Amino acid sequence: MQVYITTLGRSEWAVINSYYAVVKNKRYYPDLIYIITEDLFQDRIHKIIDGLNIISNEFGFNPEYKLTIVKESEFSDAKNKIDIIAKDLENSNNMIAVDITSGRKVLVINILLLIFYSKIKVQHIFYLAIKTIKGVNKPYEMIPIQIQSLRDFIQEINEVKNRPNGT
């Protein structure tokens, strides 16, 4: 099973555009999507699910969703709830991708700590880098491609490790 863990922060478009880039460019079609957000942004979740469903349907698949709401800027609440996700995924043969594009620091830090310290194996850490913050709150295809770059930090780390001198 393919699992996609995404974080919702200030930008709805960041979640949707990054997901579109992953589905389109990496051909990663998740069966299950975890959406993690702070209570401050929980009213946006239905819009996010609608957007993700539109993209998924266009590419011919229909993922299941699990939602996790944490208290705003509460590190321990985020840790506890993200640990629950880890327990769900532990000891499985799932292919797991994490998207940190839209996440606020308390969520991203906890997810990265989870990856570093837990038993789950993550194959991708995606981040849609955009060179500006002006005029980017719109669909992926309407943002000039030359200012966007879909990064996969796990892939980049592996490429560095496999170089002869590790540089």
N, C-alpha and C positions, 0 to 999 in steps of 0.2 A: 504494500500500500504506500502511496505517496502522500506525505503530510506537508502542509505549508503553514508555518506559524508567522503571523504578521502582527504588527503593532500599529495601533491608531493613535496618533497624536494630534497636532494642530491642523494637519493638512489631509483632507479626504482624498484630494487628487494624488498626493504622494502614495497613498495605499493603492489606489486604483491603477495609477500609471505604472508603478513598479510591478504590480501583479501582471498587467498587460505585457510589459517588457519580458517578464520571466516566462509567461505562457507562450508568447510569440517567438522570442529569440532563443530561449533555452528548451522549449518544448517540454516544459515541466507541467504536467496536468494532475494536480492533487485530487485525491479522493476525499481528503479531510483537511479543512482549514480551521485553525485556531486563530481567533481574533482576540488580541489582548489590548485593553485600553484602561485608562483611568476613568473614574466615575464622572469626571468633568466632561468627558467626550462621549459618554454612553448614548446620548440622544442621537448620535450620528451613525450608530451601528447599522440601522436598517438601510440607510443610504449606501453604506459600504457594501453590505450584502447584496443589495440590488445591483450595484456596479460590478461586483465580482461575478454575480450570476450572469449578467449580460455577456461579459467576456468569456466565461466558461461555456455558456451555451453556444456562443459563436464558434468556439473551437471543438464543440461536440462532446462535452462532458458535464457532469452535474455533481459538484462536491457537497459533502455534508459539512456543517459548521458547528463549532463549539466556541462559546463566548466566555471570556474571563474579564471581569471588572475588578480593578484594584482601586484602593483609595488614593486620591491625588497625592503624589509625591511621598507616599508611604513605602519606604524601602522594604520593611519587614513584611508588609501585606503583599507587596509584589513578589517577594521571594517565596513566601508561603504558597501563593497561588500558582506561581510558575513551577514550583516543586511538585505540585499536584499534576500539572501537565507532564512533567518529566516522569513521574510514576506511571502515568497512563501509557507513555511511550517506551518505558524501560523494558528491556528484554524482548524487544520485538525486532522484526526484520524490516521495519519501515524505512523507506528512504525519506529523510527529513530535510526540509529547507526552511530557513529562517530569513525573514525579511525585516531589516531594521530601519528602512527608509524613513518612515513617519514617526517612529517611536520616540517618546521623550526619554531622557537619560535614565530615570528610575527603572523603566521597563527594559531598555537596551542593556544596561549594566547587569541586571538580574538574568536576562537571557544569556548573555555572554558568560557570566559566572556559572550558570547552569551547564552550558556546553563544556566549559573547562573542567568542572568538578564532578559531573554526573556520569552515569553509565550510558547515557544515550549518545549515539553517534550521529552527528549532523553532517550531511554531505555538501550543503550549500549555506553560505551566509550572504544573502543578496543585499545590495544597496544601490539604488538608482541615484547616481550623482548627477546633479544639474549645476552648470557653471554660473547660474544667476538665480536670484529669487524674484526677479521682475517678470511678470507676464507668463508665469508657469502654472497658474491655477486653471488649467484647461486640459483636455484630453491629450494623451501621449503623442498621438499622430499630429497634433497641432503645434507641438513644441519642436523647434528645429533639432534634427537628429545630431548635429555637430556640437550641441551644447549638453547632450545627455550621454551618460555612459552607465550601462548596467554592470556593476562590479559583482564578482563572486569571490569573497575574501578567502574562502577555503581553497578554491582553485588557484588563486594567486599565491597563497602560502605554499601549496604543493609544487607549483612551478618554481618557486625560489629554492625549495628543498632539493628539487631534482637537478638544479644547475650544478655544473662541476665544482664550483667553489662556493656554492650556496649564496651567491650574491645576486 
